Amino acid sequence: MADNKNITPAEENKKSVPRAKKPNVLSNLGKKIAKFCKDTVGELKKVVWTSKSEVWKSFQLVIATVVSISVAIAIIDFVSSLVINAIAGLIG
């Protein structure tokens, strides 16, 4: 203290108190990733998975719906093109 006359006793006490080290960024990242993985596994254990037969029935329903809508659009397209061509033929 004899060397530094401008330092007050309060400032000297602040310097002597050891500060807690900040944790490493990579360490925190690793902990967060580990917690995320643990939470994910816990949530996946709660999931009620559908059976194979339910998935197959849903798949068939989706395919049937897509095919039926495609056929309906094709019919509407064909009929509308006939109507437009007929009108165009009348006009000239």
Summary of the structure (lengths in Angstrom):
residues: 92
radius of gyration: 37.4
end to end distance: 108.9
largest distance: 112.4
contacts: 142
relative contact order: 0.04
helix: 76%
strand: 0%
